[in-house]
Amino acid sequence: MKKRYDKPMTAAEIAATPDRDIDFSDVPDLDDAFWRNARLVEPDRTQSVTLRVKKSVLETYKAQGKGYQTRMNAVLESYARTLTRQR
């Protein structure tokens, strides 16, 4: 049995852990049945658009730092999903 940890590891600790020290015993084998039933799922790609938003909205997102466009997209995507569920 591999070493158990008292607290969750940080991303840096996980990255520094050699493969030989990782306990894979609870990971099921991926047998032929798994691959027979597997399906390819393409990522949802983004599309470049020009969008007009209020200056205050843009400033608020930009003030949060790098990744503001990704966060704006996440909010729009979340709202779009609620609209799809209502149909």
BELLINKA-V281611 format. One record per residue. RES is the residue in one small letter. PSI is psi as a letter, one per 40 degrees, with the letter a starting at -180 (none if undefined). BURIAL is I if it has 9 or more other C-alpha atoms within 8 Angstrom, else O. D_LAST is the distance of its C-alpha to the last C-alpha in Angstrom with 2 decimals. Layout:
((RES:PSI:BURIAL:D_LAST) (RES:PSI:BURIAL:D_LAST))
This chain:
((m:h:O:50.83) (k:i:O:49.75) (k:h:O:50.04) (r:i:O:47.55) (y:i:O:46.64) (d:d:O:46.89) (k:i:O:44.11) (p:i:O:41.25) (m:i:O:42.56) (t:i:O:41.78) (a:d:O:40.37) (a:d:O:43.92) (e:d:O:45.40) (i:d:O:42.97) (a:d:O:43.73) (a:e:O:47.44) (t:h:O:47.37) (p:i:O:48.96) (d:d:O:47.12) (r:e:O:50.03) (d:e:O:49.28) (i:h:O:45.64) (d:h:O:45.13) (f:e:O:42.90) (s:d:O:43.91) (d:e:O:40.52) (v:h:O:38.66) (p:i:O:38.24) (d:i:O:39.71) (l:g:O:37.42) (d:a:O:38.85) (d:d:O:38.30) (a:d:O:35.53) (f:d:O:33.52) (w:d:O:33.99) (r:d:O:33.38) (n:e:O:29.86) (a:i:O:29.14) (r:i:O:26.73) (l:h:O:26.81) (v:h:O:23.94) (e:i:O:24.35) (p:i:O:23.78) (d:h:O:21.12) (r:i:O:23.54) (t:i:O:23.64) (q:h:O:24.32) (s:h:O:26.83) (v:i:O:25.72) (t:h:O:27.38) (l:h:O:25.50) (r:h:O:26.99) (v:i:O:26.65) (k:i:O:28.84) (k:d:O:32.15) (s:d:O:31.81) (v:d:O:28.55) (l:d:I:30.21) (e:d:O:33.39) (t:d:O:31.67) (y:d:I:30.05) (k:d:I:33.29) (a:d:O:35.31) (q:e:O:33.65) (g:a:O:35.40) (k:i:O:34.77) (g:e:O:31.23) (y:d:I:29.74) (q:d:O:27.64) (t:d:O:26.23) (r:d:I:25.39) (m:d:I:23.75) (n:d:O:21.64) (a:d:O:20.69) (v:d:O:19.50) (l:d:O:17.44) (e:d:O:15.97) (s:d:O:15.18) (y:d:O:13.38) (a:d:O:11.41) (r:d:O:10.36) (t:d:O:9.18) (l:d:O:6.93) (t:d:O:5.61) (r:d:O:5.52) (q:e:O:3.80) (r:none:O:0.00))
